[in-house]
Structure formats: structure tokens, C-alpha cells
């Protein structure tokens, strides 16, 4: 039902490991686009998914960073056979992919339950013709904005998932001006209104990929919540540090953002679900500890998954 889209940075892989059992319990299927040359962390994340009797999709031809030119190592990881049938080979169909390439990837990974991820592909009619007769057994993930209704119609009869990016990219300091905003209603409309079998998003990180990191001028904690007073639409809180002038003192800025979060939680008006991730934020506040920006993002992603698991039941 829910297909969260992860890039394979360390904190994202840790989020998968920490929520593997919860995702398996609720039939959530993470999609992972590896971005790091080393696949050790990815293998550990996939093993955690398998140990929890869950499923995942691993993209064998990533667009971003280390594996952009050659995803052979990812395919070899699948070919080890250590994951059984739990891990599907994801074929990323961007605008530079030709039909012949898509067919070649599909043929090479027939033993790994291939899934097509549509992101700018222009030969959808030819692909549908190639898959004619096997559509009911195939799974198609559409990134909204790259695959409209007419495009998706070519793959009716298959399992279809729509991914929407609910996280609006902007500098953290700018998020302070918009402390709460709508994230998505796709969890309410994907089936009845859009005819999809599942939905997904890029969690609280967004689709915009950046390899850079380091100190931030402002530190923000992004947390999603379901608003029962607004037709159960999902919204997102942005808790941003007061200090935002220079890229120094990340720990102090985190403490400021965390204090805002705790104050809102204790007000009883936040609608933020008290998840395991929130418990960790409360502990960090009590101890006055800064775990690092990657861990903050990991906890935000974990909370998002926990919130949807609680809502979808």
C-alpha cells in the first residue's frame, strides 16, 4: 500500500533498518535508490527487511551519484541470492532511457520480480506493448509530474503506485516563515479517486537530491501529522532554530528547534502522534544531547513512517 522512496544515504538506510519490522507488519514496501559506491549499508538494510519478512524494491540503474554510470554492483548484490524473493529489482525509467534499454534491464532481472519506476520515460506505449499479456504480473511506480493520467492508462491492469513529493524544497530559515503547511492527501485519494493500488512519497527529505552536507545556517526538525480537523489531510510542522545567521553551532541550533518541538507537543494542540521517534526526541531534549543532523533526519523519517502505519492500520 505505502511505498516510501529512499535514497541510499547512511541515515536513510538506518531509517529502513529501524522501521523494518513496522513496515513489514503493515505491508509497506520501501523503494531504495543507492547513491553510495559501498553497498555494505544497503546490504544490512535489505537484510533487516528480509529478517522482518518484509519486501523492498532496489533500483539497479540509479540516476544519482556513485552508481549513475554503472549499477553492476547492485545487480550482483541481488544475484547473490541471499534475499530470496523479497527484494525486487527496480528499473528507473528516466527521459534518457530508451525502450531497448528498458527491455534489456527487464530481461536481465526476470528472476528478481522487476518493478518499473517511471520518471520521464517517453516510450510508454512501446513498453506496454512489450509487456502485453504480462501486465497483471508487473508493478509500475509513477513519479507524479513525470507520468500523467494518460501515461498511466497504458499500464491499467497491473499493480500501479503513485509517488508524490509532499516536501517543498527551501532553505531551513525560510521554513520558519511557514511553520505548518499541507504535505499530502494521497493517503486518502490514491485508490478511490486515482485508481492506484498504492501510494508513496519522499518522506520528510524530498526528491531534490544533494550530496553535500555540513553545518547549516538554520537547523530544522520536520514532522508530519494527520489533522482530524481538516479531513485527515497530512500536514508538516517545521520547527526551526532561532539562530540562522552563520553555519556554526549546529548543536545549539538543534536545541532551539527541539525546544520549539517540545513546547508544541506539550501544548496538546500539535496533532503530532507520540511515536517511538517522538520519544527519542523527548529523551534528546531531557539529556541536552545533539545526535548529529543525519540522526535528526532519520528520526523525522521514522516518525513519518510510524504516523502512516498508525493511520492506515
C-alpha positions as CSV (number, residue, x, y, z in Angstrom):
1,X,0.0,0.0,0.0
2,X,2.6,2.6,1.1
3,X,5.9,2.8,-0.9
4,X,8.3,5.3,0.7
5,X,11.1,6.3,-1.6
6,X,14.6,6.4,-0.1
7,X,18.0,7.4,-1.4
8,X,20.8,5.3,0.0
9,X,22.5,7.8,2.3
10,X,23.5,6.4,5.6
11,X,20.8,8.0,7.7
12,X,18.1,6.8,5.2
13,X,19.4,3.2,5.3
14,X,19.4,3.4,9.1
15,X,15.8,4.6,9.0
16,X,14.9,1.5,7.0
17,X,16.6,-0.8,9.4
18,X,15.0,0.9,12.4
19,X,11.5,0.6,10.9
20,X,11.9,-2.7,9.0
21,X,9.6,-4.7,11.3
22,X,6.9,-2.0,11.4
23,X,7.0,-1.7,7.6
24,X,6.8,-5.4,7.2
25,X,3.9,-5.6,9.6
26,X,1.9,-3.1,7.6
27,X,3.0,-4.3,4.1
28,X,4.9,-1.1,3.4
29,X,7.4,-1.6,0.6
30,X,10.4,0.8,0.7
31,X,12.0,1.8,-2.7
32,X,15.7,2.4,-2.4
33,X,17.9,4.2,-5.0
34,X,21.5,3.5,-4.0
35,X,23.8,6.5,-4.1
36,X,27.0,5.3,-2.4
37,X,29.6,3.1,-4.0
38,X,29.9,1.0,-0.9
39,X,27.0,-1.4,-0.7
40,X,27.6,-2.6,2.9
41,X,25.0,-0.4,4.4
42,X,22.5,-1.2,1.7
43,X,23.0,-4.9,2.3
44,X,22.4,-4.5,6.0
45,X,19.2,-2.6,5.4
46,X,17.9,-5.2,2.9
47,X,18.8,-8.0,5.3
48,X,16.8,-6.2,8.1
49,X,13.8,-6.1,5.7
50,X,14.1,-9.8,4.9
51,X,14.6,-10.8,8.5
52,X,11.3,-9.0,9.3
53,X,9.6,-10.9,6.4
54,X,9.1,-7.6,4.5
55,X,9.7,-6.6,0.9
56,X,11.7,-3.8,-0.8
57,X,12.5,-2.5,-4.3
58,X,16.1,-1.7,-5.0
59,X,16.9,0.4,-8.1
60,X,19.5,-1.3,-10.3
61,X,20.2,1.7,-12.5
62,X,20.3,4.7,-10.2
63,X,20.4,8.2,-11.5
64,X,22.2,9.9,-8.7
65,X,25.8,9.9,-7.7
66,X,28.2,6.8,-7.4
67,X,26.2,4.3,-9.4
68,X,24.9,6.7,-12.1
69,X,27.2,5.3,-14.8
70,X,27.2,1.6,-13.7
71,X,24.9,-0.3,-11.5
72,X,26.6,-3.6,-11.9
73,X,27.4,-3.9,-8.3
74,X,23.8,-3.6,-7.3
75,X,22.7,-6.3,-9.7
76,X,25.5,-8.5,-8.4
77,X,24.2,-8.0,-4.9
78,X,20.8,-9.2,-6.0
79,X,22.3,-12.2,-7.8
80,X,23.9,-13.4,-4.6
81,X,20.5,-14.9,-3.9
82,X,20.7,-14.0,-0.2
83,X,17.4,-12.2,-0.1
84,X,15.2,-14.8,-1.6
85,X,12.2,-13.3,-3.5
86,X,11.7,-10.4,-1.0
87,X,13.7,-7.9,-2.9
88,X,12.5,-6.6,-6.3
89,X,14.8,-5.1,-9.0
90,X,13.7,-1.6,-9.7
91,X,14.2,-0.3,-13.2
92,X,14.3,3.5,-13.2
93,X,12.8,4.9,-16.5
94,X,14.0,8.5,-16.9
95,X,13.9,10.5,-20.1
96,X,17.3,9.3,-21.3
97,X,16.2,5.6,-21.2
98,X,15.2,4.1,-24.5
99,X,12.7,1.2,-24.9
100,X,15.6,-1.2,-25.8
101,X,17.3,-0.3,-22.5
102,X,14.2,-0.9,-20.5
103,X,13.7,-4.3,-22.1
104,X,17.3,-5.2,-21.5
105,X,17.1,-4.4,-17.8
106,X,13.8,-6.3,-17.6
107,X,15.2,-9.4,-19.2
108,X,18.4,-9.3,-17.1
109,X,16.3,-9.2,-13.9
110,X,13.4,-11.5,-14.6
111,X,14.4,-13.6,-11.6
112,X,14.1,-10.6,-9.3
113,X,10.5,-9.7,-9.8
114,X,11.3,-6.4,-11.7
115,X,9.4,-3.2,-11.0
116,X,9.3,-0.2,-13.3
117,X,9.8,3.3,-11.8
118,X,8.5,5.8,-14.3
119,X,10.3,9.2,-14.2
120,X,10.3,10.9,-17.6
121,X,10.2,7.9,-19.8
122,X,8.7,8.7,-23.3
123,X,8.2,5.2,-24.8
124,X,5.4,4.1,-22.6
125,X,3.3,2.7,-25.5
126,X,6.1,0.5,-26.7
127,X,6.8,-0.7,-23.2
128,X,3.1,-1.6,-22.6
129,X,3.2,-3.5,-25.9
130,X,6.3,-5.4,-24.9
131,X,4.6,-6.3,-21.6
132,X,1.3,-7.3,-23.3
133,X,-0.1,-10.4,-21.6
134,X,2.1,-10.0,-18.5
135,X,0.8,-6.6,-17.3
136,X,-1.2,-8.3,-14.4
137,X,2.1,-9.6,-13.1
138,X,4.1,-6.4,-13.4
139,X,4.3,-3.5,-10.9
140,X,4.7,0.2,-12.0
141,X,5.6,3.1,-9.8
142,X,4.9,6.5,-11.3
143,X,6.6,9.7,-10.0
144,X,3.9,12.4,-10.1
145,X,4.8,15.2,-12.5
146,X,6.6,12.7,-14.9
147,X,3.6,10.4,-15.6
148,X,0.2,11.9,-16.1
149,X,-3.2,10.1,-16.2
150,X,-3.0,9.3,-20.0
151,X,0.5,7.9,-19.5
152,X,-0.6,5.7,-16.6
153,X,-3.5,4.4,-18.5
154,X,-1.2,2.3,-20.7
155,X,-0.5,0.1,-17.7
156,X,-4.0,-0.5,-16.5
157,X,-4.4,-4.0,-15.1
158,X,-1.0,-4.0,-13.5
159,X,-0.2,-3.0,-9.9
160,X,0.2,0.8,-10.0
161,X,1.7,3.1,-7.4
162,X,1.8,6.9,-7.4
163,X,4.6,8.7,-5.7
164,X,4.1,12.4,-4.8
165,X,6.7,14.6,-3.3
166,X,5.0,16.4,-0.4
167,X,8.1,18.1,0.9
168,X,8.7,21.6,-0.6
169,X,12.4,22.3,-1.0
170,X,13.6,25.5,0.6
171,X,16.3,26.7,2.9
172,X,15.6,25.9,6.6
173,X,15.5,29.5,7.5
174,X,12.7,30.1,5.0
175,X,10.6,27.3,6.5
176,X,10.4,29.3,9.7
177,X,8.1,31.7,7.9
178,X,5.7,28.8,7.1
179,X,5.7,26.7,10.3
180,X,2.8,24.4,9.2
181,X,1.8,23.5,5.6
182,X,0.0,20.8,3.7
183,X,2.0,17.7,2.9
184,X,-0.3,15.4,1.1
185,X,-3.8,13.9,0.9
186,X,-2.6,11.0,-1.3
187,X,-3.2,8.5,1.5
188,X,-6.9,9.4,1.2
189,X,-7.3,9.6,-2.6
190,X,-4.8,7.2,-4.2
191,X,-7.4,4.4,-4.6
192,X,-10.9,5.8,-4.8
193,X,-10.1,9.0,-6.8
194,X,-6.9,8.0,-8.7
195,X,-7.4,4.3,-9.3
196,X,-4.0,3.4,-7.8
197,X,-3.1,0.2,-5.8
198,X,-0.6,2.1,-3.6
199,X,1.0,5.5,-2.9
200,X,4.3,6.8,-1.8
201,X,6.4,9.9,-1.1
202,X,9.9,11.0,-0.5
203,X,9.2,11.2,3.3
204,X,10.4,14.4,5.1
205,X,13.5,14.7,2.9
206,X,12.0,15.4,-0.5
207,X,13.0,14.4,-4.1
208,X,15.7,17.0,-4.5
209,X,19.0,15.2,-4.1
210,X,22.1,16.8,-2.7
211,X,25.3,15.0,-1.8
212,X,26.5,18.0,0.2
213,X,26.1,18.4,3.9
214,X,27.9,20.1,6.8
215,X,26.9,22.9,9.1
216,X,23.6,24.7,8.3
217,X,22.7,28.3,8.9
218,X,19.5,27.1,10.5
219,X,18.5,23.7,11.9
220,X,15.0,22.4,11.3
221,X,13.0,19.4,12.5
222,X,10.3,18.4,10.0
223,X,7.5,16.3,11.4
224,X,4.3,15.2,9.6
225,X,0.9,14.7,11.2
226,X,-2.7,13.8,10.3
227,X,-5.1,16.6,11.0
228,X,-8.5,15.2,12.1
229,X,-9.9,18.8,11.9
230,X,-9.0,19.1,8.1
231,X,-10.5,15.9,6.6
232,X,-7.5,13.9,7.8
233,X,-5.1,15.5,5.4
234,X,-1.4,15.1,6.2
235,X,0.4,18.3,7.2
236,X,4.0,19.0,8.2
237,X,5.4,21.1,11.0
238,X,8.7,22.9,10.6
239,X,10.5,23.6,13.9
240,X,13.3,25.9,13.0
241,X,16.2,27.3,15.1
242,X,16.0,30.9,16.1
243,X,19.7,31.5,15.2
244,X,20.2,31.3,11.5
245,X,22.9,33.8,10.5
246,X,26.0,31.7,10.1
247,X,26.8,28.0,9.6
248,X,28.1,27.4,13.1
249,X,26.9,25.8,16.4
250,X,24.6,23.1,14.9
251,X,24.2,21.7,18.4
252,X,22.9,25.0,19.8
253,X,20.6,25.5,16.9
254,X,19.2,21.9,17.2
255,X,18.5,22.7,20.9
256,X,16.5,25.7,19.9
257,X,14.5,23.8,17.3
258,X,13.9,20.9,19.7
259,X,12.7,23.3,22.4
260,X,10.1,24.6,19.9
261,X,9.0,21.0,19.2
262,X,8.7,20.0,22.9
263,X,6.7,23.2,23.6
264,X,4.3,22.4,20.8
265,X,4.0,18.7,21.9
266,X,3.2,19.7,25.5
267,X,0.6,22.2,24.3
268,X,-1.7,19.4,23.3
269,X,-2.6,21.2,20.0
270,X,0.1,19.8,17.7
271,X,-1.8,16.6,16.4
272,X,1.7,15.1,16.3
273,X,1.4,11.4,17.1
274,X,3.5,10.3,20.1
275,X,5.6,7.7,18.3
276,X,8.9,6.0,19.2
277,X,10.7,8.7,17.2
278,X,9.0,11.4,19.3
279,X,10.0,9.5,22.5
280,X,13.6,9.8,21.2
281,X,13.2,13.5,20.6
282,X,11.9,13.9,24.2
283,X,14.9,12.0,25.5
284,X,17.4,14.1,23.5
285,X,15.7,17.2,25.0
286,X,15.9,15.9,28.5
287,X,19.6,15.0,28.1
288,X,20.5,18.1,26.2
289,X,22.2,15.9,23.6
290,X,22.8,16.6,19.9
291,X,23.0,13.4,17.9
292,X,24.0,14.9,14.6
293,X,22.0,16.3,11.7
294,X,21.8,12.9,10.0
295,X,20.2,11.3,13.0
296,X,17.7,14.2,13.2
297,X,16.6,13.5,9.6
298,X,16.5,9.8,10.4
299,X,14.1,10.3,13.3
300,X,11.9,12.6,11.2
301,X,11.6,9.9,8.6
302,X,11.0,7.3,11.2
303,X,8.2,9.4,12.7
304,X,6.6,9.8,9.2
305,X,6.5,6.0,8.7
306,X,5.2,5.4,12.2
307,X,2.4,8.0,11.7
308,X,1.2,6.4,8.5
309,X,1.4,2.9,10.0
310,X,-0.8,4.1,12.8
311,X,-3.3,5.8,10.5
312,X,-3.5,3.1,7.9
313,X,-3.7,0.3,10.5
